[in-house]
Amino acid sequence: MQNNITELKRGQIVEGTVVKVEENTIYLDVQFFTEGKIHLDNYDKPAPSTFIGLISVGDVVKAKVQKITDEPAQILLSRLPLLYHEKFEQVKALVDSKEIVKAKVKFVKEKGIILTYMGQEVFLPYSLLDYDLVNDKENLQGKVLDIQIIEATQRGRSKRIVASRKEIFEKARQEAYEKRLELRQKELEDINTGDVLTGKVDKIEKHAATIRFEHVVGLLRISQVSHHRIEKINDELELGQEVEVKVIKKEGNRLDLSMKALLKTPYELFYDNHKIGDEVTGKVFQKLPFGLIIEVDKDVRGLLHKNEFSWNPNDNFDDFVKIDDEVTLGIIQMDPKKERIALSRKVLESNPWKDVTVKRGDVVKAKVAEVNDKNIQLEVQGVLGEVPIGELSVNHISKIEDYFAVGDEVEAVVTDVKRNQWMLKLSIKQVLEKQERESYEKYLEDDDASDKITLGDLFEDDLKK
């Protein structure tokens, strides 16, 4: 027995059979002068709550001698030092198995994080950690992560255990990518040209925006945002904005989208709010040989044909306006299919010639409306007619104002009338000549009558007595 005592030393590894089990202590036969004892806190870490149901009599347990005393006689054993080694060996086995295990973050350091696994400290560098977790590293402490052990080495008492999440997050990323592709393809199969969809602005570039639906994205070009010209697309759209779009083209996995396809054109909006006969005010946009282009609303233009300038064929309206001048006109025609609008200035004016009934040869009484060096203007049935200087008198006139004044009433004969050309010519001279001729003819008739009187005619009354 004494020989055995010299063989059992502090720090020695022994193997014993359990001979007694209590709630807090188990007793092992270690072939020595007394049984070895293991308390709960020296059995495992964390310590179990009881040995009852955990250990049975007859179980073989390996432990390390922690303390041997004579008074009282006892041998205190511990499994903890062996467990640390055993767990390290288990950790080393994970390098080859590549098993994914869970570990708790203990510290967040400058170059990586320190985790604990099976009582071992494990280092995980940021280069092998998910990008999202690196960005959130300040909140990692205390969290449990899935890891893979990629290195477990020991030099003397120094142990080095290194972990990685690279395969884990790359696999998760690949699975997520494949899942997205699957969902994207399924969603894409259900989308057809002409469909109207609701999505969100996911990205804005200089000449286009990316619209995201559930799993699919489409391209919205700047030219398809509005019917009006847009200089900057971000003046109309913002990130996250919900928009309704129409699929105008589907080619493979590519979707071309349009917002303006769902909007009424400027012409359609104009047609909704205007009708033939309405009066509109617009700006002169362009001059053409056959008329003027008038912008009556934003990006809505109509034609004022030269034939619609005025009732007066001699009135060239083009000479009196310039680009950007405002003009008020009437709508005389609208063609929604061809986006055409015909305008007229004439319809807003009264045509004084529509009531003119005089014809060539008619003699009219009129008032002098204007006197100038070459003629006078007479107002006849609401229009002006010209009497040239040569038709004012039977005598030569050098200064018209010496003979005529505005407001004078005169009689004149119509010498020419062309209603479609707004032309009326008259002659006072011909009226005067006619009056002279009629007076002369009267005297001729009186002379002829005196030549036919006889003596019998003179004494006709006396003879009857």
Secondary structure, DSSP 8 states (H G I E B T S, - for coil): -HHHHHH--TT-EEEEEEEEE-SSEEEEE-SSSS-EEEEGGGTSSS--S-SBTTB-TT-EEEEEEEEEETTTTEEEEESHHHHHHHHHHHHHHHHHH--EEEEEEEEE-SSEEEEEETTEEEEEEGGGS-HHHHHTGGG-TT-EEEEEEEEEEEETTEEEEEEE-HHHHHHHHHHHHHHHHHHHHHHHHT--TT-EEEEEEEEE-SSEEEEE-SS-EEEEEGGGT-SS--S-GGGT--TT-EEEEEEEEEETTEEEEESGGGS--HHHHHHHH--TT-EEEEEEEEEETTEEEEEEETTEEEEEEGGGS-SSTT--GGGG--TT-EEEEEEEEEETTTTEEEEESGGGS--GGGG----TT-EEEEEEEEE-SSEEEEEETTEEEEEEGGGS-SS--S-GGGT--TT-EEEEEEEEEEGGGTEEEEESHHHHHHHHHHHHHHHHHHHHHHHT--HHHHTHHHHH-
